[in-house]
Amino acid sequence: SGNNTDALVTENKVNLPAESTPNEGTALQETDECASMCLSRMEEHKQHWGGDLLDISEVERLAKEQYDKFIAQLKVDYGEEYFTKIFEVDSKSRGRTAFLSANVEDGVSLLRFKRKLKMKILSAQLSIEKERTKFGGCDCTVGTKVSNPQLLESHERVPSLADHHERFVWATGGHSIAAGHGNLFNQSYTAVMERVLVDIFGSIGIEFEGRAYAMGGTPSAPEIALCNEAIFGTDPDVLSWDFAMLDGGMWDRKGMYTNRGAGLNPNRPALIDMFIDHDVERRVAELQKVEERGLTGLYMNPDTFQEMKDGIPDTFGLTSEQIDALPRFVRHFKCQEALEKGDPTCNDMKYDNNEICPDRKGMAFWHPGWKLLALWGNTMALFMSETLLDAIAEIDSLSDRETLFRHLQTEENIEYQKFFQSDLPPLEKEFLNQFGEELLNEANVSVFFRSPSICHTARLPAETRYLGIVTESDRIGVHDYYKGVPKNVADQLEVKDGSEMSMPLVYDPAERQSCEVELNRDFKDFFFASNKMGWSRITIPNKAEVRAYGLDDPDKFKYQGLLVVCLKICDWGICPAGDMQLESIQKGQVKFKVNGVPVTNVTKFVDCGVLRGKHGHYWKPNDNGQYKIRAKVLGDGSDFSFLRISSLIVL
């Protein structure tokens, strides 16, 4: 098949010459103790998973069984009649049209997405093969003892079967709608999708994780784009974009999010655009540019969701008895042709579980309620599960697994080279103006789009916070991470003897809602300095970041030396008295030093700023490859002035 990428991608089945595979038959025929152990191990695997995951037909059966359970539950939730009207068209699932390739006619992004799923399946099989064939001192490929003592020792350390052999991560980026504000956290569309796909993917040895990492009141760039890996991790397989309400027609922000998220992330995630109802033609055109540069670009099909809306029963005109007789997931859903609003009941019944923390934040008219989130999440699960089944069906059972995996990997590598070799798309004039002429004359704009970055972020949710990397803490996890210092405590911090303190990580308890169940995970935490604290310091990258990103290898990461500071975004643009902004730095009300060298100004970069010294915007790291940044708040003349840094970024 050579290196003809288009031909490789568009094949439904990749038929490669079969090569040698582990000969389980040989092992079964052995009469020594290894033959018995190998047979037991094989049966243990089959019982653990409910079938043989090295047999692609069994993989398909197991996934299909879980998919059928999902469909059965949808019929319970929505009722048989409305399930058909909402989720099917001409007896076919609408999951297959819910998301489209940017270039619909050739469907290349969908083919690329299926390739990613095939690679996950094959990778899981290769892991299972390794776990099954060498353990306890036996090599089950031939049914004999392992001759190498080191191999014997390593295999005997495998105490039990793994719970999964691969992982698929969907990372959701977006604003308050994507975060599910106004609802319970487990009602967000990402959480709904995850609950379904955990069982379907898990049935074939793949752990599914849905990272609902959207943040209220936050655009897609520059901070989120520059902090992509710190926030979403280095392992997402899907990165979604749900920022339409805040990004609007600012295509430069979407361009930065796309380039840095889908292009630079080492796991090469597919970019999936959610909710492009407005200016659809332009949004699809922008996504096509992504696809043409070798990346995977899919978008939620607004036509499919309009058809689904048409299938929902209208409550208007029904008696209370008729309304109560409707299945729960369509009851009080549509009134007078509008979803979740209108008479007689849709306004009042928009948000579920009102008895659970009825005064919770975010129950606004512009936020969707639980029924709409469930419709979106279930449709996303339909698309994902049906695409997974298609990917399984297209794997040639006669091909050698490792050879086929490498073949698909080579295809992907060839296509990703298009991205790195492509020119930046034409940038909007307004975006260029946002840099400032002086910075543009000194720095190549491509640095902000294509160069790697280190982001030291206080924001939540963020993988580097949950993994204890930012805080250099052993407290890890989405619920047990180190929170930092409460705001009321930080406000009282004071240094009188001229000494210097570390810049504390601070959280505002008022942002955390008190409820017996989780409501949201997005919080605008910050690094803090005040006019009471004198000089305070922070180092980027810290030792944990050096280890996590392999920064001790000079060939692995080379930053340019631009330092970007992003301040905490004030809700609705209303900042408290004494809050220092970028203009405060420009006025000299906040002083910075980088490795002892004074910062003379800051060049505004959209919502963030690029630190500038007397020799320009580029800064040299110290001998350890780090930047020790010191800040001192002088203030605006008020009794209490403070600086709240959301993220510090090295480009």
Backbone hydrogen bonds, N-H to C=O, Kabsch-Sander energy under -0.5 kcal/mol:
donor,donor_aa,acceptor,acceptor_aa,energy
4,N,1,S,-1.0
5,T,3,N,-1.4
8,L,4,N,-2.2
9,V,5,T,-2.8
10,T,6,D,-2.0
11,E,7,A,-0.7
11,E,8,L,-0.6
14,V,394,E,-0.6
15,N,13,K,-0.8
16,L,14,V,-0.9
24,E,22,P,-1.5
27,A,23,N,-1.3
28,L,24,E,-2.3
29,Q,25,G,-1.3
30,E,26,T,-0.7
30,E,27,A,-0.9
36,S,32,D,-1.2
37,M,33,E,-2.3
38,C,34,C,-3.0
39,L,35,A,-2.1
40,S,36,S,-2.2
41,R,37,M,-2.4
42,M,38,C,-2.3
43,E,39,L,-2.2
44,E,40,S,-2.5
45,H,41,R,-2.1
46,K,42,M,-2.1
47,Q,43,E,-2.6
48,H,44,E,-2.3
49,W,45,H,-2.2
50,G,46,K,-1.7
51,G,46,K,-1.0
53,L,51,G,-0.8
55,D,52,D,-1.7
56,I,54,L,-0.7
58,E,55,D,-0.9
59,V,55,D,-2.1
60,E,56,I,-2.2
61,R,57,S,-1.9
62,L,58,E,-2.7
63,A,59,V,-2.3
64,K,60,E,-2.3
65,E,61,R,-2.2
66,Q,62,L,-1.6
67,Y,63,A,-2.3
68,D,64,K,-2.6
69,K,65,E,-1.5
70,F,66,Q,-1.8
71,I,67,Y,-2.3
72,A,68,D,-2.3
73,Q,69,K,-2.0
74,L,70,F,-2.2
75,K,71,I,-1.9
76,V,72,A,-1.2
77,D,73,Q,-2.8
78,Y,74,L,-2.9
79,G,75,K,-1.0
83,F,79,G,-2.7
84,T,80,E,-1.9
85,K,81,E,-1.8
86,I,82,Y,-2.5
87,F,83,F,-2.8
88,E,84,T,-1.2
89,V,92,K,-2.6
92,K,89,V,-1.5
94,R,87,F,-3.0
96,R,93,S,-1.1
97,T,94,R,-1.3
98,A,94,R,-0.7
100,L,299,Y,-2.5
102,A,297,G,-1.8
104,V,102,A,-1.0
107,G,103,N,-1.9
111,L,107,G,-1.8
112,R,108,V,-2.4
113,F,109,S,-2.4
114,K,110,L,-2.3
115,R,111,L,-1.9
116,K,112,R,-1.9
117,L,113,F,-1.9
118,K,114,K,-2.7
119,M,115,R,-2.4
120,K,116,K,-1.7
121,I,117,L,-2.3
122,L,118,K,-2.8
123,S,119,M,-2.4
124,A,120,K,-2.3
125,Q,121,I,-2.2
126,L,122,L,-2.5
127,S,123,S,-2.0
128,I,124,A,-2.4
129,E,125,Q,-2.8
130,K,126,L,-1.9
131,E,127,S,-2.4
132,R,128,I,-2.7
133,T,129,E,-2.2
134,K,130,K,-1.4
135,F,138,C,-1.7
136,G,155,H,-0.6
138,C,135,F,-2.8
139,D,144,T,-3.3
140,C,133,T,-4.6
140,C,138,C,-0.8
141,T,133,T,-0.5
142,V,139,D,-1.5
143,G,139,D,-2.0
144,T,139,D,-1.4
146,V,137,G,-3.2
152,L,148,N,-2.2
153,E,149,P,-2.6
154,S,150,Q,-2.2
155,H,151,L,-2.7
156,E,152,L,-2.0
157,R,154,S,-0.8
158,V,155,H,-1.7
165,H,205,G,-3.7
166,E,205,G,-1.1
168,F,207,E,-3.1
170,W,168,F,-0.5
170,W,209,E,-2.6
171,A,169,V,-0.6
171,A,238,V,-2.9
172,T,170,W,-0.6
172,T,211,R,-3.2
173,G,171,A,-0.6
173,G,240,S,-0.9
175,H,242,D,-1.6
179,A,175,H,-1.6
180,G,176,S,-0.7
180,G,177,I,-1.1
181,H,176,S,-2.1
182,G,361,K,-0.7
183,N,180,G,-2.1
185,F,518,E,-2.2
187,Q,184,L,-2.0
188,S,185,F,-1.8
192,V,188,S,-2.3
193,M,189,Y,-2.2
194,E,190,T,-2.5
195,R,191,A,-2.2
196,V,192,V,-1.1
197,L,193,M,-2.5
198,V,194,E,-2.3
199,D,196,V,-0.7
200,I,196,V,-1.3
201,F,197,L,-2.6
202,G,197,L,-0.6
202,G,198,V,-1.3
203,S,199,D,-1.4
204,I,201,F,-1.6
205,G,202,G,-1.6
206,I,201,F,-2.0
207,E,166,E,-3.1
207,E,205,G,-0.5
209,E,168,F,-2.6
211,R,170,W,-3.2
211,R,209,E,-0.7
212,A,210,G,-1.0
213,Y,172,T,-0.8
213,Y,211,R,-1.8
215,M,174,G,-2.8
218,T,215,M,-0.9
225,A,220,S,-0.6
226,L,222,P,-2.9
227,C,223,E,-1.8
228,N,225,A,-1.3
231,I,227,C,-2.5
232,F,228,N,-2.9
233,G,228,N,-0.5
233,G,229,E,-1.5
237,D,169,V,-2.7
238,V,169,V,-1.8
239,L,270,A,-3.0
240,S,171,A,-2.5
241,W,272,I,-2.4
242,D,173,G,-1.2
246,L,243,F,-1.2
247,D,243,F,-3.5
248,G,244,A,-1.9
250,M,247,D,-2.6
251,W,249,G,-1.8
253,R,250,M,-1.1
254,K,250,M,-1.1
255,G,251,W,-2.6
256,M,252,D,-2.1
257,Y,253,R,-2.4
258,T,254,K,-2.5
259,N,255,G,-2.6
260,R,256,M,-2.4
261,G,257,Y,-2.3
262,A,258,T,-1.8
263,G,258,T,-1.3
264,L,259,N,-1.1
265,N,260,R,-0.5
265,N,261,G,-0.5
268,R,265,N,-2.2
270,A,237,D,-2.8
271,L,296,T,-2.9
272,I,239,L,-1.8
272,I,270,A,-0.6
273,D,271,L,-0.5
273,D,298,L,-2.8
274,M,241,W,-2.7
283,R,279,D,-2.2
284,V,280,V,-2.8
285,A,281,E,-2.0
286,E,282,R,-2.2
287,L,283,R,-1.9
288,Q,284,V,-2.1
289,K,285,A,-1.2
290,V,286,E,-1.0
291,E,287,L,-1.9
292,E,288,Q,-2.5
293,R,289,K,-1.1
293,R,290,V,-0.5
294,G,291,E,-1.8
295,L,290,V,-1.7
297,G,295,L,-0.6
298,L,271,L,-2.7
299,Y,100,L,-2.1
300,M,273,D,-2.7
301,N,98,A,-3.2
305,F,301,N,-1.5
306,Q,302,P,-1.6
307,E,303,D,-2.1
308,M,304,T,-2.0
309,K,305,F,-2.0
310,D,306,Q,-1.8
311,G,307,E,-0.8
311,G,308,M,-0.8
312,I,309,K,-1.5
315,T,334,K,-3.7
318,L,315,T,-2.1
323,I,319,T,-2.4
324,D,320,S,-2.4
325,A,321,E,-1.3
326,L,322,Q,-0.6
326,L,323,I,-1.4
329,F,77,D,-1.7
330,V,327,P,-1.8
331,R,327,P,-1.2
333,F,330,V,-1.2
334,K,313,P,-0.6
334,K,330,V,-0.5
335,C,338,A,-2.7
335,C,341,K,-0.6
338,A,335,C,-1.9
340,E,333,F,-3.6
341,K,338,A,-0.5
346,C,342,G,-0.6
347,N,342,G,-1.4
349,M,345,T,-2.1
350,K,347,N,-1.0
356,I,353,N,-2.3
357,C,355,E,-0.8
360,R,357,C,-1.8
363,M,360,R,-0.7
364,A,362,G,-2.8
367,H,364,A,-0.9
370,W,350,K,-0.8
371,K,350,K,-0.5
373,L,369,G,-2.0
374,A,370,W,-2.4
375,L,371,K,-2.1
376,W,372,L,-2.4
377,G,373,L,-2.9
378,N,374,A,-2.8
379,T,375,L,-1.8
380,M,376,W,-2.5
381,A,377,G,-2.0
382,L,378,N,-2.1
383,F,379,T,-2.5
384,M,380,M,-2.6
385,S,381,A,-2.7
386,E,382,L,-2.6
387,T,383,F,-2.1
388,L,384,M,-2.0
389,L,385,S,-2.2
390,D,386,E,-2.0
391,A,387,T,-2.3
392,I,388,L,-2.4
393,A,389,L,-2.2
394,E,390,D,-1.2
395,I,392,I,-1.4
397,S,395,I,-0.6
399,S,396,D,-1.2
404,L,400,D,-2.6
405,F,401,R,-2.8
406,R,402,E,-2.6
407,H,403,T,-2.0
408,L,404,L,-2.3
409,Q,405,F,-2.4
410,T,406,R,-2.3
411,E,407,H,-1.8
412,E,408,L,-2.1
413,N,409,Q,-2.4
414,I,410,T,-2.4
415,E,411,E,-2.0
416,Y,412,E,-2.5
417,Q,413,N,-1.3
418,K,414,I,-0.6
418,K,415,E,-1.0
419,F,415,E,-0.7
420,F,416,Y,-1.5
421,Q,417,Q,-1.9
422,S,418,K,-1.1
422,S,419,F,-0.6
431,F,428,E,-0.5
432,L,428,E,-1.7
433,N,429,K,-2.0
434,Q,430,E,-1.2
435,F,431,F,-0.7
435,F,432,L,-1.1
436,G,432,L,-0.8
440,L,436,G,-2.1
441,N,437,E,-2.0
442,E,438,E,-1.0
442,E,439,L,-0.5
443,A,439,L,-3.3
447,V,444,N,-2.0
448,F,445,V,-1.4
449,F,445,V,-0.6
449,F,446,S,-0.8
450,R,446,S,-3.7
451,S,446,S,-0.7
451,S,447,V,-1.1
454,I,650,V,-2.1
456,H,454,I,-0.5
456,H,648,L,-3.2
457,T,455,C,-0.8
458,A,646,S,-3.0
459,R,646,S,-0.6
460,L,523,F,-2.0
463,E,231,I,-1.6
464,T,230,A,-2.3
465,R,462,A,-0.7
466,Y,462,A,-2.4
467,L,463,E,-2.4
468,G,465,R,-1.3
469,I,464,T,-1.5
470,V,464,T,-1.8
472,E,468,G,-0.7
473,S,468,G,-1.5
476,I,474,D,-0.8
477,G,466,Y,-2.8
481,Y,477,G,-0.8
482,Y,475,R,-0.8
483,K,481,Y,-0.6
485,V,505,L,-3.1
487,K,507,Y,-1.9
489,V,486,P,-0.7
490,A,486,P,-2.4
491,D,487,K,-2.5
492,Q,489,V,-1.1
493,L,490,A,-1.4
495,V,532,K,-2.7
501,M,535,W,-1.3
503,M,537,R,-3.3
506,V,504,P,-0.5
506,V,526,F,-3.5
507,Y,485,V,-2.1
511,E,508,D,-2.2
512,R,508,D,-0.7
512,R,509,P,-0.7
513,Q,511,E,-0.7
515,C,513,Q,-0.8
523,F,460,L,-1.4
523,F,521,R,-0.6
525,D,523,F,-1.4
526,F,506,V,-2.2
527,F,645,I,-3.1
528,F,504,P,-2.2
529,A,643,L,-1.7
531,N,641,S,-2.2
533,M,530,S,-1.5
536,S,631,A,-2.4
537,R,501,M,-1.9
538,I,629,I,-2.2
540,I,627,Y,-2.1
546,V,542,N,-2.1
547,R,543,K,-2.1
548,A,544,A,-2.8
549,Y,545,E,-2.2
550,G,547,R,-0.7
551,L,546,V,-2.0
552,D,546,V,-0.6
553,D,550,G,-1.5
556,K,553,D,-1.9
557,F,553,D,-1.1
560,Q,651,L,-2.1
563,L,617,H,-0.6
564,V,562,L,-0.5
564,V,649,I,-3.0
565,V,609,G,-2.9
566,C,647,S,-2.8
567,L,607,D,-0.6
568,K,644,R,-2.3
573,G,570,C,-2.3
574,I,571,D,-2.0
575,C,573,G,-0.7
579,D,576,P,-1.7
580,M,578,G,-0.6
580,M,642,F,-3.0
584,S,581,Q,-0.7
585,I,581,Q,-1.3
586,Q,582,L,-2.1
587,K,583,E,-1.6
588,G,585,I,-1.5
589,Q,584,S,-2.6
590,V,584,S,-0.7
591,K,632,K,-2.9
593,K,630,R,-2.0
594,V,597,V,-2.9
595,N,593,K,-0.5
595,N,628,K,-2.7
597,V,594,V,-2.1
599,V,592,F,-2.8
600,T,612,R,-2.3
601,N,612,R,-1.7
603,T,610,V,-2.7
604,K,602,V,-0.6
605,F,608,C,-3.5
606,V,434,Q,-0.5
608,C,605,F,-2.7
609,G,565,V,-2.2
610,V,603,T,-2.7
611,L,563,L,-2.6
611,L,609,G,-0.5
612,R,601,N,-2.5
613,G,616,G,-3.2
616,G,613,G,-1.6
619,W,561,G,-2.5
622,N,626,Q,-2.8
625,G,622,N,-2.3
627,Y,540,I,-2.5
628,K,626,Q,-0.5
629,I,538,I,-2.8
629,I,627,Y,-0.9
630,R,593,K,-2.6
631,A,536,S,-2.6
632,K,591,K,-2.4
633,V,530,S,-0.5
633,V,534,G,-0.5
634,L,589,Q,-2.4
634,L,632,K,-0.7
635,G,589,Q,-2.1
642,F,578,G,-2.6
643,L,529,A,-3.2
645,I,527,F,-2.9
645,I,643,L,-0.5
646,S,566,C,-2.4
646,S,644,R,-0.6
647,S,566,C,-1.9
648,L,456,H,-1.9
649,I,564,V,-2.9
650,V,454,I,-2.6
651,L,562,L,-2.8
651,L,649,I,-0.5
